[in-house]
């Protein structure tokens, strides 16, 4: 079941409204004493419904949740659609210059401050969540993938696990390198990170950037699953095919909790990966 409502993000877009989404697991109404981990996702309009998606194709997370019975709540917020590079600005932790996009003011930290201190508080207040770090995850693709990686490293006290699909590592690689090396990380930090083989040419030197990022993160002893997707492209249809992989990573080892805790990994995911 997916719930939608309109919200505002005053520090970013004032009184302008955008959609928020919450997808509840199949067991939510059936087990009223059960509490769940939460996966926060960027680009919420592209996550659940084709009719809301920018290019008419969503990730299909609603169907996946119904099919798999994955025991977690997904909370997502629509991006900024301003033609003045609103999404790039809100989903970049750093200001940067680009030959194609020009000068972009990075407001990603403002986005994270709102997500952590306003949106997460609202989700934890209205739904049966496990609000602690161990059960709080974040995921996204492209610039949302960059933000998920940034959130995991810069706000590691809040997020224990992240999935960064096709992350925009071309945004200020020097400052990302500093973050990789100096971020204060708690034990058992988990990251899924991938890139499509067909999209590697979208930005110069992306294969080297991806390999370098993976190496730096492994040096930090992050529990990392890193993949190059054969034939993978920069689009929702390609990211949809990676759902079983990143969901396995986000839920892996949480099955050690008791069945009533709502954190066991869905069996269907394991079968799809195998």
C-alpha positions as CSV (number, residue, x, y, z in Angstrom):
1,X,0.0,0.0,0.0
2,X,1.4,3.4,-1.0
3,X,0.2,6.5,0.7
4,X,0.7,10.0,-0.9
5,X,0.3,13.5,0.4
6,X,1.7,17.0,-0.3
7,X,4.5,18.5,1.7
8,X,6.6,21.7,1.6
9,X,10.3,22.1,2.2
10,X,10.6,25.7,3.3
11,X,14.4,26.0,3.4
12,X,14.6,24.8,-0.2
13,X,11.4,25.8,-2.1
14,X,9.3,27.8,0.4
15,X,5.6,27.1,0.2
16,X,5.8,25.2,-3.1
17,X,4.3,21.7,-2.7
18,X,5.6,18.4,-3.8
19,X,4.5,14.8,-3.2
20,X,5.7,12.6,-0.4
21,X,5.2,8.8,-0.5
22,X,5.2,6.0,2.0
23,X,4.9,2.3,1.0
24,X,3.9,0.0,3.8
25,X,4.7,-3.7,3.8
26,X,2.0,-6.3,3.2
27,X,2.2,-7.3,6.9
28,X,1.7,-3.8,8.3
29,X,-2.1,-4.0,9.0
30,X,-2.0,-7.7,9.7
31,X,0.6,-7.4,12.5
32,X,-0.3,-4.2,14.5
33,X,2.5,-4.8,17.1
34,X,5.3,-5.1,14.5
35,X,7.8,-2.4,13.9
36,X,9.9,-1.9,10.7
37,X,13.1,-0.6,9.3
38,X,12.8,2.4,7.0
39,X,14.3,2.9,3.6
40,X,14.4,6.6,2.5
41,X,14.6,7.1,-1.2
42,X,15.3,10.1,-3.4
43,X,13.2,11.0,-6.6
44,X,10.1,9.7,-5.0
45,X,8.0,10.5,-8.1
46,X,10.0,7.8,-10.0
47,X,9.9,5.1,-7.3
48,X,6.3,3.7,-7.3
49,X,4.0,4.8,-10.2
50,X,4.7,5.1,-13.9
51,X,2.0,7.8,-14.1
52,X,4.1,10.0,-11.8
53,X,7.5,9.2,-13.3
54,X,9.4,11.8,-15.2
55,X,9.8,9.6,-18.3
56,X,6.8,7.4,-17.8
57,X,8.6,4.5,-16.2
58,X,9.1,4.0,-12.5
59,X,11.3,1.7,-10.5
60,X,8.3,-0.5,-9.8
61,X,9.0,-0.6,-6.1
62,X,5.2,-1.0,-5.3
63,X,5.0,-4.2,-7.3
64,X,8.2,-5.5,-5.8
65,X,7.0,-4.9,-2.3
66,X,3.7,-6.7,-3.0
67,X,5.5,-9.6,-4.7
68,X,8.3,-10.1,-2.2
69,X,6.7,-9.1,1.1
70,X,9.9,-7.3,2.0
71,X,9.6,-6.3,5.7
72,X,10.4,-2.6,5.7
73,X,8.7,0.8,5.1
74,X,9.8,2.9,2.1
75,X,9.5,6.7,2.5
76,X,10.3,8.9,-0.5
77,X,9.9,12.6,-1.6
78,X,9.5,14.1,-5.0
79,X,12.5,16.0,-6.3
80,X,12.7,19.7,-7.3
81,X,11.5,20.0,-11.0
82,X,12.6,23.6,-11.5
83,X,14.2,24.0,-15.0
84,X,16.9,26.1,-13.3
85,X,18.7,22.9,-12.3
86,X,16.7,22.6,-9.1
87,X,17.2,18.9,-8.8
88,X,21.0,19.2,-9.3
89,X,21.2,21.8,-6.7
90,X,19.2,20.0,-4.0
91,X,20.9,16.6,-4.8
92,X,24.5,17.9,-4.7
93,X,26.3,18.2,-1.4
94,X,28.9,20.5,-3.1
95,X,28.8,23.5,-5.4
96,X,30.4,22.8,-8.7
97,X,31.1,24.0,-12.3
98,X,30.2,21.9,-15.3
99,X,30.7,22.6,-19.0
100,X,27.1,21.5,-19.7
101,X,25.1,22.6,-16.6
102,X,27.2,25.7,-15.8
103,X,27.5,26.8,-12.1
104,X,25.5,24.7,-9.6
105,X,25.0,25.7,-6.0
106,X,25.1,22.6,-4.0
107,X,22.2,22.5,-1.4
108,X,22.4,18.8,-0.6
109,X,23.3,19.4,3.0
110,X,20.1,21.5,3.4
111,X,18.2,18.6,1.8
112,X,19.7,16.2,4.3
113,X,19.1,18.5,7.3
114,X,15.4,18.6,6.3
115,X,15.2,14.9,5.6
116,X,16.8,13.9,9.0
117,X,15.2,16.5,11.3
118,X,11.8,17.1,9.7
119,X,10.8,14.2,7.3
120,X,12.3,11.4,9.3
121,X,10.7,12.8,12.5
122,X,7.3,12.8,10.8
123,X,7.7,9.3,9.5
124,X,8.8,8.0,12.9
125,X,5.9,9.8,14.5
126,X,3.2,8.5,12.3
127,X,4.3,4.9,11.4
128,X,5.6,1.9,13.3
129,X,9.2,2.4,12.6
130,X,12.5,1.2,14.1
131,X,14.1,4.7,14.2
132,X,17.6,3.7,15.3
133,X,20.6,3.8,13.1
134,X,20.7,0.0,12.6
135,X,17.3,0.1,10.9
136,X,17.5,3.4,8.9
137,X,18.6,3.1,5.3
138,X,18.8,5.4,2.3
139,X,18.9,4.8,-1.5
140,X,18.8,6.6,-4.8
141,X,20.1,6.7,-8.4
142,X,22.2,9.2,-10.4
143,X,22.3,12.4,-8.3
144,X,20.2,10.6,-5.8
145,X,22.8,7.9,-5.7
146,X,25.4,10.5,-5.0
147,X,23.2,11.9,-2.2
148,X,22.7,8.4,-0.7
149,X,26.5,7.8,-0.7
150,X,27.0,11.2,0.9
151,X,24.3,10.6,3.5
152,X,25.8,7.3,4.5
153,X,29.3,8.9,5.0
154,X,28.4,12.4,6.3
155,X,25.5,11.3,8.4
156,X,26.6,7.9,9.5
157,X,25.2,8.3,12.9
158,X,21.7,8.3,11.3
159,X,22.1,5.9,8.3
160,X,23.7,2.5,8.7
161,X,23.1,1.2,5.1
162,X,22.7,2.8,1.7
163,X,22.2,1.8,-2.0
164,X,23.9,4.1,-4.5
165,X,22.8,3.2,-8.0
166,X,24.7,4.9,-10.9
167,X,26.0,7.6,-8.4
168,X,27.1,10.9,-10.0
169,X,30.8,10.6,-8.8
170,X,31.8,13.2,-11.4
171,X,30.5,16.0,-9.1
172,X,33.6,17.4,-7.3
173,X,35.7,14.2,-7.1
174,X,38.3,16.0,-5.0
175,X,35.9,16.8,-2.2
176,X,34.4,13.3,-2.5
177,X,37.9,11.9,-2.0
178,X,38.3,13.9,1.2
179,X,34.9,12.6,2.4
180,X,35.9,9.0,1.6
181,X,39.0,9.2,3.6
182,X,37.9,11.3,6.6
183,X,34.2,10.4,7.3
184,X,33.6,9.3,10.8
185,X,32.1,5.8,10.3
186,X,30.5,3.5,12.9
187,X,31.1,-0.2,12.6
188,X,28.9,-2.3,10.4
189,X,28.3,0.3,7.7
190,X,26.9,-1.3,4.6
191,X,26.9,0.0,1.1
192,X,25.5,-1.3,-2.2
193,X,27.0,0.6,-5.2
194,X,26.7,-0.1,-8.9
195,X,27.1,1.3,-12.4
196,X,25.8,0.1,-15.8
197,X,28.3,-1.0,-18.4
198,X,26.6,1.0,-21.1
199,X,26.5,4.3,-19.1
200,X,30.2,4.3,-18.2
201,X,30.9,6.5,-21.2
202,X,28.4,9.2,-20.1
203,X,31.1,11.0,-18.1
204,X,34.8,11.0,-18.8
205,X,36.8,8.6,-16.7
206,X,33.8,7.2,-14.9
207,X,35.2,3.6,-14.8
208,X,38.3,4.9,-13.0
209,X,36.2,7.1,-10.7
210,X,33.9,4.2,-9.8
211,X,36.9,1.8,-9.2
212,X,38.6,4.5,-7.1
213,X,35.6,5.1,-5.0
214,X,35.2,1.4,-4.3
215,X,38.8,1.1,-3.3
216,X,38.7,4.0,-0.9
217,X,35.5,2.7,0.7
218,X,37.0,-0.7,1.1
219,X,40.0,0.8,2.8
220,X,37.6,2.3,5.3
221,X,36.3,-1.3,6.0
222,X,32.8,-0.5,4.8
223,X,30.8,-3.7,4.0
224,X,30.6,-3.0,0.3
225,X,28.8,-4.8,-2.6
226,X,30.1,-3.2,-5.8
227,X,28.8,-4.2,-9.2
228,X,29.2,-3.2,-12.9
229,X,25.8,-4.2,-14.5
230,X,26.2,-6.0,-17.8
231,X,24.3,-3.9,-20.3
232,X,23.1,-1.6,-17.6
233,X,21.9,1.9,-18.7
234,X,21.1,5.2,-17.0
235,X,17.3,4.7,-16.6
236,X,14.6,3.5,-14.3
237,X,14.0,0.3,-16.2
238,X,17.7,-0.7,-15.6
239,X,17.6,0.3,-12.0
240,X,14.4,-1.7,-11.5
241,X,16.3,-4.8,-12.5
242,X,18.8,-4.2,-9.7
243,X,16.1,-4.1,-6.9
244,X,16.6,-7.7,-5.7
245,X,20.4,-7.1,-5.5
246,X,20.3,-3.9,-3.5
247,X,17.4,-5.0,-1.3
248,X,19.3,-8.2,-0.3
249,X,22.3,-6.0,0.7
250,X,20.2,-3.6,2.7
251,X,18.4,-6.4,4.6
252,X,21.3,-8.9,4.8
253,X,22.1,-10.1,8.3
254,X,19.1,-8.4,9.8
255,X,17.4,-11.8,9.5
256,X,19.2,-12.7,12.7
257,X,16.5,-10.7,14.6
258,X,13.4,-12.7,15.7
259,X,10.7,-13.2,13.1
260,X,8.4,-10.9,15.0
261,X,10.8,-8.0,14.6
262,X,10.0,-7.5,10.9
263,X,13.6,-7.4,9.6
264,X,14.1,-10.8,7.9
265,X,15.2,-10.7,4.3
266,X,12.5,-11.7,1.8
267,X,12.9,-15.2,0.5
268,X,12.0,-14.2,-3.1
269,X,15.0,-11.9,-3.2
270,X,17.4,-14.7,-2.3
271,X,16.0,-16.8,-5.0
272,X,16.3,-14.1,-7.7
273,X,19.9,-13.4,-6.8
274,X,20.8,-17.1,-6.9
